[in-house]
Amino acid sequence: MAKSIDDMARAKYLVTWQDVATGESGAFYTSWFDSEKYNPDLQMVIIDRVRDLVSFDGETWKDIEDDTL
């Protein structure tokens, strides 16, 4: 089911994932993220849209750089 623009705007996180074994991939919005739910087998990337941070391991957060072009 497609989410409305309002639903996506309220979600704090964008999570992307790819299963290396199957090639399956996807993404979802969520308002809640817990590092215990991070799955390294799925090569997850978590983007905190409120604080402009990204995590590649579910625990360490890095600033998202701005494109200066």
Secondary structure, 3 states (H helix, E strand, C coil): CCCCHHHHHHCCEEEEEECCCCCCEEEEEECCCCHHHCCHHHCCEEEECCCCEEECCCCCCEECCCCCC
